[in-house]
Amino acid sequence: MRARISSIAGYVPPRVLTNADLEKMVDTSDEWIMQRVGIRERHVVDAGVATSDLAKEASLSAIQKAGLTPADIDFILVATTTPDMLFPSTACVLQAKIGATRAWGYDLVAACSGFTYALTTASQIVSAGGSRHALVVGADVMSSITDYTDRTTCVLFGDGAGAVVVEPSDDDLIGILDFENYMDGRGGPALCMPAGGSRRPATHETVERGLHYVKQEGQAVFKFAVRNMEEVCRRILERNRLTAEQVDLFVPHQASSRIILAAAEKLGLPRKKVIINIDRFGNTTAGTIPLALNEAVEEGRLTRGNLVLLASVGAGFTVGGVLLRWA
Ligand code: ACO
């Protein structure tokens, strides 16, 4: 049995942080940020707002669009790197918030590949008959782990969430066709939050040294991302005997417009088939792909049967690709 995405929704918090705002906080410029990553503004939460709050808004909207109620959801998978707390899982928090009383579920950590990994996992469970109405969420409050005195990282991230309902497909040609996921764990130190886990629990020293913030070797991440965004797409297209021309829409993880355009160019995908909305949202980690896909749907850029390619590269390093025919 094939699984399909039956509805999609996105949510970002109302507060906007522009490049002009960041110019007042660190030594940066709108020109530098636009040239390097293509971000004009990003949305950030107010104090006290957590990942489950953003996930709730996106989830309720996706459930309603699918013609369901929260009680119909039987499985919840939340991809996030910024859970409300270490435990219980954000999936548990979300289940209670939306009243999905019949659902079991858990969180999945794959950083920027969170949504592609979660969609892959949920589609396998639905295909195997283990769920009829799965809720898959990609949500992050990156502002909670961003050091707003570090210009090399604070310009990159934003907060946001996207949610999809995954159900069995009534047509074997429609739905999630294939996926390609892989990792290279040797890349871990290039992008991480060093403290706050079991190796370095929170102490005054870890807080003073800013070890609860995102740390990144930008160039190492950039090189890996460009190479592997292309590689994962090539692998999945080749295995399915498809060419880039046959792809109707490419929805990549939004980390940098340079990374996206470099990968698209190498694949031979024309700009008009590539969804880029990083200019308005920044890198929302697990939120970017469902937010971008949702915008494409709202803009009427997808019709039933369209071939869609999702691709992500993230901390880990994690790499993910999903090929689907839009339902
Ligand atoms: N404003 C102004 N100058 C800056 C800023 C800033 N915000 N940040 C860094 N600089 C300076 C540096 O200090 C450096 O100055 P120096 O030459 O005087 O030392 C100069 O700009 C160049 O720094 P680099 O780090 O070499 O800049 P680079 O061209 O590599 O761009 C960037 C940095 C944008 C982070 C790039 O490496 C990148 O896009 N990396 C991928 C990062 C990414 O997307 N991570 C997100 C998560 S992972 C993922 O989703 C794939």
Boltz pocket constraint, residues with backbone or C-beta under 6 A from the ligand:
constraints:
  - pocket:
      binder: B
      contacts: [[A, 27], [A, 28], [A, 29], [A, 32], [A, 33], [A, 36], [A, 37], [A, 112], [A, 151], [A, 152], [A, 153], [A, 155], [A, 156], [A, 191], [A, 216], [A, 217], [A, 218], [A, 219], [A, 220], [A, 221], [A, 222], [A, 225], [A, 253], [A, 254], [A, 255], [A, 256], [A, 283], [A, 313], [A, 314], [A, 315]]
      max_distance: 6.0
